[in-house]
Amino acid sequence: MNPYIKSLYALSAKSDRIVLGLMSGTSLDGLDLALCKISGSGTDTQCKVLAFETVDYTQETKDKILRVFAKKNVDLQYLTLLNPWLGELHADIINKQLKAWGVSNNEVDLIASHGQTIYHCPKHFHDLPEFSNATLQLGDGDHIAVNTGIITISDFRQKHIAAGYEGAPLAQYGDFCLFGSDTSNILLLNIGGIANFTLIKKGASLEEVMCSDIGPGNTMMDQYVNAHFNLAYDRDGLIAASGKVNNTLLKALSNIDFINQPMPKTTGPELFNLELLNSCINSASPADISKEDTMATLSRFTAQSIVDHIQALNICGELKVLVSGGGAHNSTLMKNIALLLDENISVDKLNLSGINADSKEAVLFAILANECVAANSKSTSGLSLGKISLPTGG
């Protein structure tokens, strides 16, 4: 028997596991690494974050990804080569970060690698009736496993699609296990490139949890400041704060089809991009709109779409909104959200049980990897996601 099969079998029976969760989102800012000690499974899951770090992508890495990111037409040879290259890059980052933490590779039981999303294509986004939902993440799990010597779980989204869903968001299970409450209504709002949320009503079962993308997070703002200010992002929302909201453009943006579709739903930068913005500007013909006013309008659009979707939930009683992702650090965006919400809804940056606004998504994939191998997994069908890559052999 392959020794790693034996290791996997032994791993499944352990009372707790050390899992390294990896996440790189559509903002392309870098690789998040969350080293977690996880015990139990399902609603009995306990997670302690032992260490966390974000390793920024170099500009060269960003440029390599951007050659294929959210593009319909790409060089197939280049795409094929990029997949193992990203896997090897992530493995190198892992090896260096574990060394920096003083953790040996053989102390880590599992790696949970989300991969780098380069194209997300739910059925409502394409007009090909013979095809269903699809998504593609690069950063091959076999290359990570072989180059780190650690069993790797990757490609989490495919079973979700195979079960008839859209492959996103995948936060529902981990959010429920870690943050569900019998006394409070909790909404976990993640503002990455795309904004999504998980609603957990007090005392809710997993089947009652609502999880959905709701529109743009940072992606349109990031693309705009990159194109017009030569910046990666609008730090603290200062550029947006210096402009004025253009209501004509805001209305045009708010009327796009996706915003008004029922939840749950998924989307990506394939829709929310500068092409969409320019189309809305051309159709709305806003008078004398400056670059700063455009940023102010994009910030308000993100906030308004988030608030409209939250209020559409019609939650009775108080609701706690806990915000994660890069948008949680954008003061202008956070102020816009708080000002637009009803008084019975509180908004705070996530910081609970050692899990903060930056680490949450990487932790959630560590939870999914733990569930994938747990001998007594309590997840329901279709939620034990991920494909297993062994360091050598079979």
C-alpha positions in Angstrom: 0.0 0.0 0.0 1.2 3.5 -0.8 2.6 4.9 2.5 0.6 8.1 1.9 -2.6 6.1 1.7 -1.7 4.7 5.1 -1.0 8.3 6.3 -4.3 9.5 5.0 -6.1 6.6 6.8 -4.4 7.4 10.0 -5.0 11.1 9.5 -8.8 10.5 9.2 -8.9 9.0 12.7 -6.9 11.7 14.5 -8.7 13.7 17.2 -7.2 16.9 15.7 -5.3 17.9 12.6 -3.0 20.7 11.6 -4.3 22.2 8.4 -2.8 25.0 6.3 -5.5 26.9 4.5 -4.6 28.8 1.4 -6.7 31.5 -0.4 -6.0 33.8 -3.3 -9.0 35.8 -4.4 -10.1 37.7 -7.4 -8.3 40.8 -6.1 -5.0 39.1 -7.0 -3.2 40.7 -4.1 -1.4 37.6 -2.9 -1.7 34.3 -1.1 -3.3 34.1 2.4 -1.9 31.3 4.6 -3.8 30.3 7.8 -2.2 27.5 9.9 -5.0 26.0 11.9 -5.5 23.3 14.5 -8.8 21.7 13.8 -10.7 19.1 15.9 -14.0 17.4 15.4 -16.2 17.9 12.3 -19.5 19.3 11.3 -21.1 21.4 14.1 -18.6 19.9 16.5 -15.7 21.6 14.6 -13.3 23.6 16.8 -10.6 25.7 15.0 -7.7 27.6 16.5 -5.6 29.8 14.2 -2.0 29.2 15.1 -0.5 31.6 12.6 -1.5 33.7 9.6 0.3 35.6 6.9 -0.5 37.2 3.5 2.4 36.8 1.1 2.0 39.5 -1.6 2.2 38.5 -5.2 5.0 40.2 -7.1 4.0 42.4 -10.0 5.5 39.7 -12.3 3.1 37.1 -10.9 0.1 39.4 -11.2 1.0 40.1 -14.8 1.2 36.4 -15.5 -2.2 35.8 -14.1 -3.8 38.8 -15.7 -2.9 37.5 -19.1 -5.7 34.9 -18.7 -7.8 36.3 -15.8 -11.5 36.8 -16.5 -10.8 36.7 -20.3 -12.9 34.7 -22.8 -10.1 34.2 -25.3 -6.6 33.1 -24.1 -3.6 31.3 -25.4 -4.2 27.7 -24.6 -0.5 26.8 -24.4 0.1 29.6 -21.9 -2.9 28.6 -19.8 -1.7 25.0 -19.7 1.8 26.1 -18.6 0.5 28.5 -16.0 -1.4 25.8 -14.0 1.6 23.9 -12.8 3.7 27.1 -12.5 1.2 28.5 -10.0 1.2 25.2 -8.1 5.0 25.3 -7.8 4.9 29.0 -6.8 2.4 28.3 -4.1 4.5 25.4 -2.9 7.5 27.6 -2.7 5.6 30.2 -0.7 4.4 27.5 1.7 7.8 26.1 2.3 9.3 29.5 3.0 6.4 30.6 5.2 6.5 27.4 7.3 10.2 27.9 7.8 9.6 31.5 8.9 7.0 30.3 11.4 9.5 27.7 12.7 7.1 24.9 11.6 8.5 21.8 9.8 6.6 20.5 6.9 6.0 17.1 8.5 4.1 18.8 11.4 1.4 19.8 8.9 -1.2 17.2 8.2 -3.0 18.8 5.3 -2.9 21.7 2.9 -6.2 23.1 1.8 -5.6 25.0 -1.5 -8.4 27.0 -3.0 -6.3 27.9 -6.1 -6.4 31.0 -8.2 -9.7 31.6 -9.9 -9.2 32.8 -13.4 -12.7 32.4 -14.8 -16.1 31.9 -13.2 -19.0 31.1 -15.6 -22.4 30.2 -14.1 -25.1 29.2 -16.6 -26.8 32.6 -16.4 -23.6 34.2 -17.7 -23.3 32.3 -20.9 -25.6 31.6 -23.8 -24.6 28.0 -24.5 -27.6 25.8 -23.7 -25.7 22.6 -23.9 -23.5 23.6 -21.0 -24.2 24.2 -17.4 -22.3 26.0 -14.6 -18.5 26.0 -14.6 -15.5 27.6 -12.9 -11.7 27.3 -13.2 -9.0 27.6 -10.6 -5.3 27.2 -11.4 -2.4 26.1 -9.1 -2.3 22.3 -9.5 -2.7 20.4 -6.2 -0.3 17.6 -7.2 2.5 20.1 -7.7 1.8 21.6 -4.3 1.8 18.1 -2.7 5.0 16.9 -4.4 6.9 20.1 -3.7 5.9 20.4 0.0 5.7 16.7 0.9 2.2 17.4 2.4 -1.1 15.8 1.4 -3.1 18.5 -0.4 -6.8 19.0 -0.8 -7.7 21.2 -3.8 -10.2 22.0 -6.5 -13.0 22.5 -3.9 -15.6 24.0 -6.3 -16.1 21.1 -8.7 -18.2 18.8 -6.6 -20.5 21.8 -5.7 -21.0 22.2 -9.4 -21.5 18.5 -10.0 -24.2 18.5 -7.3 -26.1 21.1 -9.4 -24.9 24.3 -7.8 -22.8 27.2 -9.2 -19.5 26.4 -7.5 -19.7 29.6 -5.3 -19.8 30.9 -2.7 -18.4 28.0 -0.6 -18.4 29.9 2.7 -21.7 28.5 3.9 -20.4 25.4 5.7 -17.4 26.9 7.5 -19.4 30.0 8.5 -22.1 27.8 9.9 -19.7 25.6 11.9 -17.7 28.5 13.3 -20.1 31.4 13.7 -23.6 29.9 14.1 -25.5 31.1 17.2 -28.6 30.2 19.1 -29.1 33.7 20.4 -28.1 36.1 17.5 -28.8 36.6 13.8 -25.4 36.7 12.1 -24.5 37.8 8.6 -20.9 37.1 7.5 -20.2 39.7 4.8 -17.1 39.1 2.8 -16.0 42.0 0.6 -13.2 40.7 -1.7 -13.2 41.3 -5.4 -16.8 40.2 -5.3 -19.1 40.8 -2.3 -20.9 37.7 -0.8 -22.6 36.9 2.4 -23.7 34.0 4.6 -26.8 34.6 6.6 -27.2 32.4 9.7 -30.4 33.1 11.6 -30.4 32.3 15.3 -30.9 28.6 15.9 -30.8 27.8 12.1 -29.8 24.4 10.7 -27.3 24.2 7.9 -30.0 23.7 5.4 -31.6 27.0 6.5 -28.3 29.0 5.9 -28.4 31.5 3.0 -25.2 32.1 1.1 -24.9 34.2 -2.1 -22.8 36.5 -4.1 -24.5 39.9 -4.2 -22.5 42.1 -6.6 -19.2 43.9 -6.8 -16.9 44.2 -3.9 -13.6 45.9 -4.7 -13.1 44.7 -8.2 -14.4 47.7 -10.2 -12.8 50.2 -7.8 -9.5 48.3 -8.0 -9.6 48.2 -11.8 -10.5 51.9 -12.1 -7.7 53.2 -9.8 -5.2 50.9 -11.5 -6.2 52.3 -14.9 -6.5 56.0 -13.9 -4.3 56.5 -10.8 -1.7 53.8 -11.3 -2.5 52.3 -7.9 -3.4 48.7 -6.9 -6.3 49.9 -4.8 -7.9 53.0 -3.2 -6.2 52.9 0.2 -8.8 53.5 3.0 -11.1 54.8 0.3 -9.5 58.2 0.2 -10.0 58.8 -3.5 -13.6 57.9 -3.3 -14.0 60.1 -0.2 -12.7 63.1 -2.2 -15.4 62.8 -4.9 -19.2 63.2 -5.1 -21.6 60.4 -6.0 -23.1 60.8 -9.5 -26.7 59.7 -9.2 -27.2 59.2 -12.9 -24.3 56.8 -13.1 -25.3 55.1 -9.9 -28.8 54.4 -11.2 -27.4 52.9 -14.5 -25.1 50.6 -12.5 -27.9 49.6 -10.1 -30.2 48.6 -13.0 -27.9 45.9 -14.4 -29.6 42.5 -14.6 -27.5 40.7 -12.0 -28.3 43.1 -9.2 -32.0 42.4 -9.5 -31.8 38.6 -9.9 -33.1 36.6 -6.9 -30.6 35.0 -4.5 -28.7 32.7 -4.3 -26.5 33.6 -7.3 -22.9 34.0 -8.2 -20.8 36.3 -10.3 -17.3 37.6 -10.9 -15.0 40.1 -12.6 -16.2 38.6 -15.9 -19.2 40.8 -15.4 -18.2 43.6 -13.0 -15.3 45.3 -14.8 -14.4 48.5 -16.7 -16.2 47.3 -19.8 -19.5 47.3 -17.8 -18.6 50.7 -16.2 -17.9 52.3 -19.6 -21.1 50.9 -20.9 -23.1 52.4 -18.1 -21.2 55.8 -18.5 -22.1 55.8 -22.2 -25.7 55.0 -21.6 -26.2 57.3 -18.7 -24.1 60.2 -20.1 -23.4 61.7 -16.7 -22.4 65.3 -17.0 -18.9 66.5 -16.0 -18.0 63.3 -14.0 -14.5 63.4 -12.7 -12.3 60.4 -11.9 -12.8 61.1 -8.2 -16.6 61.3 -8.7 -16.5 58.0 -10.6 -14.7 56.4 -7.6 -17.2 57.9 -5.2 -20.0 56.4 -7.3 -18.4 53.0 -7.5 -17.9 52.9 -3.8 -21.6 53.9 -3.2 -22.6 51.3 -5.8 -20.8 48.5 -3.9 -22.3 49.7 -0.6 -25.8 50.1 -2.1 -25.9 46.7 -3.7 -24.7 45.1 -0.4 -27.3 47.0 1.7 -30.2 46.3 -0.8 -29.5 42.6 -0.7 -29.3 42.5 3.1 -32.5 44.5 3.5 -34.3 42.2 1.0 -33.8 39.4 3.6 -36.4 41.0 5.9 -34.7 39.9 9.1 -36.9 40.3 12.2 -35.0 41.6 15.2 -31.4 42.6 15.4 -28.8 41.5 12.9 -25.0 41.5 13.4 -23.0 42.0 10.3 -19.4 40.9 10.5 -17.2 42.0 7.6 -14.1 40.3 6.2 -12.0 40.7 3.1 -10.1 43.7 1.8 -13.2 45.9 1.8 -13.3 45.7 5.6 -10.3 48.0 5.6 -11.9 50.6 3.3 -13.2 53.2 5.8 -15.2 55.0 3.1 -16.9 51.9 2.0 -17.6 50.7 5.5 -19.1 54.2 6.4 -21.3 54.0 3.3 -22.6 50.6 4.3 -23.3 51.6 7.9 -25.1 54.8 6.9 -27.4 53.0 4.5 -28.4 50.1 6.8 -31.4 50.2 9.2 -30.7 51.0 12.9 -31.3 47.4 14.0 -28.3 46.2 12.0 -24.8 46.6 13.4 -21.7 46.5 11.3 -18.3 45.5 12.6 -15.0 44.2 11.2 -14.7 40.4 11.9 -12.5 39.5 14.8 -13.9 36.4 16.6 -12.2 33.4 18.1 -8.8 34.3 16.6 -10.3 34.6 13.1 -10.1 38.1 11.6 -11.1 39.9 8.5 -8.0 38.8 6.6 -7.7 35.2 7.6 -11.4 34.0 7.4 -11.5 32.7 3.9 -8.3 30.7 4.2 -9.6 29.3 7.5 -12.9 28.3 5.8 -11.0 26.2 3.2 -9.0 24.5 6.0 -12.4 23.6 7.5 -13.5 22.1 4.2 -10.3 20.1 3.9 -10.7 18.8 7.5 -14.3 17.7 6.6 -13.0 15.9 3.4 -10.8 13.6 5.4 -12.6 13.3 8.8 -13.6 9.7 9.5 -16.7 10.8 11.3 -17.6 13.7 8.9 -21.0 15.2 9.8 -21.3 17.2 6.6 -24.3 16.6 4.3 -24.0 15.2 0.8 -22.2 17.5 -1.6 -20.4 19.5 1.1 -17.4 17.1 1.6 -15.5 18.9 -1.1 -12.0 18.7 -2.6 -9.7 16.4 -4.5 -6.8 14.6 -2.7 -3.3 14.9 -4.0 -0.6 12.7 -2.4 3.1 13.8 -2.4 4.3 10.7 -4.3 2.7 7.7 -6.0 -0.9 6.9 -6.6 
